[in-house]
Every structure is written in C-alpha cells, then in structure tokens.
Amino acid sequence: MKKKRKLKKHQQPQVHEKLKGFELKIDKLGNIKSSLNIDKINQFLNENVKDKKLTDQNISDKKLKK
C-alpha cells in the first residue's frame, strides 16, 4: 500500500527586498499573470544577475585578439 504524501502549507518563498510582493500566476489558458511590470523585473535581473553567455563571449573575444 502506498503512503500518502503530506502536503505542505502554502508558504511565501524568500525573495530579494526589491521583489517583495512579486507573484506569478498561470491561468487555465496558460497565460502568465504577474504582479510586477516586466520592465521592472528585467531591470532587476540586469542589475543583479551576471549573464554567463556575455562573459563567455568577452573571454573568447580577448583570446582571439591575442
């Protein structure tokens, strides 16, 4: 006989201070609803997340110049 899983209570995930109140919801049709404007999200990501592809390109460009 299989054991039933205990469902965890819905808890708010830990987020950065600038993203407090940020929620994503997906409706029945698969449309994504966000509590923050996409431009604000992109600005936050540009400031706080390093893009691995860009750093790899910069390294390969420097190697080609040498």
C-alpha positions in Angstrom: 0.0 0.0 0.0 1.3 3.5 -1.0 1.9 6.1 1.7 0.0 9.3 1.2 2.2 12.4 0.9 1.6 15.2 3.3 1.0 18.4 1.5 3.0 21.4 2.7 1.2 24.5 3.6 1.4 27.3 1.1 4.4 29.4 2.2 5.8 32.5 0.6 9.2 31.9 -0.9 12.1 34.0 0.2 12.7 36.9 -2.3 15.0 39.9 -2.6 13.8 43.0 -0.9 13.2 44.8 -4.2 10.9 42.0 -5.3 8.6 41.9 -2.3 5.0 41.3 -3.3 6.0 39.7 -6.6 3.7 36.9 -7.7 3.3 34.9 -10.8 0.0 33.1 -11.7 -0.8 31.0 -14.7 -4.5 30.9 -15.7 -6.3 28.0 -17.3 -5.3 29.1 -20.8 -1.6 29.2 -19.9 -1.3 33.0 -19.8 1.1 34.3 -17.2 -0.2 37.0 -14.9 2.4 39.0 -12.9 2.1 41.4 -10.1 5.1 43.5 -11.3 5.7 45.1 -14.6 8.0 43.0 -16.9 10.3 46.1 -17.4 10.9 46.3 -13.6 11.7 42.6 -13.5 14.2 42.9 -16.4 15.8 45.9 -14.8 16.3 44.0 -11.6 17.7 41.0 -13.4 20.2 43.2 -15.4 21.5 44.8 -12.2 21.8 41.6 -10.1 22.4 38.6 -12.4 25.5 38.1 -14.4 24.9 36.8 -17.9 27.1 33.7 -18.5 26.9 34.0 -22.3 28.2 37.5 -22.3 31.1 36.8 -20.0 32.0 33.7 -22.2 31.9 35.9 -25.3 34.2 38.5 -23.7 36.7 35.8 -22.8 36.7 34.3 -26.2 37.0 37.8 -27.8 40.1 38.5 -25.7 41.6 35.2 -26.7 41.0 35.9 -30.4 42.7 39.3 -30.1 45.9 37.9 -28.7 
